C-alpha cells in the first residue's frame, strides 16, 4: 500500500515497528564491544565494570555478609564501577567495612540495585554477585 493511502494509525504502527527493529540492532553493536572480562548488569546487560578493576580489602576481593534483616549477600569488590551511579546519602550505619560509609550503587541504565559504594580510607564498590554477570557468559 502506498504511503499516502495509509491511515494515521497504520503510519504509527509502522513507526513503532521501525523503532522496535532498530533497538536490537543497537544492542548487537553494544554486545560486540563487550569483552569477556567485563561485568554486566544482569537485568539489562549494561557494562558495569571489568576484572582489571577488582579491589582487595584486607587481601580479599569477595565477601559473604548478612544484613541486619537476615538477607545474605555475596559481593565482589571493584575499585571502579563506571556503569553504576550512587544513590542516597552515605551512612556508617551497619557498614560491613570498618570506617567506610556506604551508599547504594544502582545500574545507571535500568536503576537495578547492584550493591553499595564505600567511601573512607579507600573508595570502592561492593557489587552483589547474583545481580551482575561476567561478559564471557554472552560469548558461550
N, C-alpha and C positions, 0 to 999 in steps of 0.2 A: 504494500500500500504506500503510495507516495506520501511524503512528509506533510504536504499541505492538506491531505484528506484525513489525517488522524485527528481525533478529538484531543482536547487538552488532557483528559485523563490518560489516554494512550501515550501521549508525549511524556507525561510524568512517570509512568511505569517504565518507559524506555530509559529515561534519565536515571531512575533509581537502579535499573538493571546495569547500566553502564558504570555507575558508582560501585555497585557490589562487585562487578567483574574486575574493576581496577584495583580494589583493595587487596585481594590475594596476590596480585602481581607485585604490589609494593612489599607485601610480606615475604615473597620469594626473594626479592632483592635484598631485604634485610637479613634473611636467614643465610644467604650465601656469603654475607660479610662476617658472619659469626665464626668463631674459632672453637675448636674442641675444648680449650681450657677456659672458655668463658662460662660464667654462671648467669642464668636467666631467671626471670620471674616465672614461676610455674603457671600462673594464671594467664599471662599474656605474651610470654617469650621475649620480653624486653631484656636486653643485656643490662645486667646489674653491676657485675664486677668480673674479675678474672683471677686465675690461680696466682699470677705474679703479685697480686695484692694481698695474699694470705698474710695474716698477722699472728704473732705469738705473744701471749700474755703468760708470764711465768712458764716459759718454754712449752706452751701448749696452744694449739690453734683450734681445737674442738673441745666443747664442753657439754655436759648434761646438767640442767638445772630444773628445779621445781619451784614454781612461783607461789606466792602466799595463798592462792586459791586452789593449789594442788595440781595445776597443769604442768606437764613435763615438756621440756624443750631441749632438743639437741641443736646446738648452734655452732656455726663456723665463724671464726674471726677474720675480718678483712680490714686493711688499713684504709682502703678507699672503696666506695660503692657509688660510682657516678650515676647509676640508674636509680638511686634512692633519693628521696627528699625527706628532710627531718620534719617531724610533726609534733606539736605540743611543746610545753615548757620542760626544760631539763629539771630532773629531780634526783636526789640522793636516796630517796625512799626505796627500800628493798633492793638496792643495787647489788648486782652479782659480782661486781669488780670494785674492790676497796678504793675509796677516794675518787671514784669515777661516777659522775652524774649520767643519767640516761634520758633519752627521749625516743619517741617512736621513729622507726625508719620504714617508709612505705614506698612502693613502686611509683616512680614518677609518671608512669603511663596509666596504670589502672587503679592505683591507690591501695592495692593489697598490702596488708601489714606483713612485712618481711622480717622484721626484727627490731633492733634497737641501735641507736648511735650512742656511743660512750665518749664522754669528754672528761679529762682530768690531766694527769701527767702525760697520758697518751690519748690520742683521738683515734677511735676505731669503730667498726660496726660488728655487731653480733647478729648474724643472719640465721633464721630458722631453717634447718636442713630440709624439712619437708615442704618448704614454700619456695625453694629455688631448685633449679635443675641444671646439671652440667651440660654445656653445649654439645659435648661428644654424643649425648643421647639422641640428638637430632640427626647425627650423621650415620647412625647404625640402622 
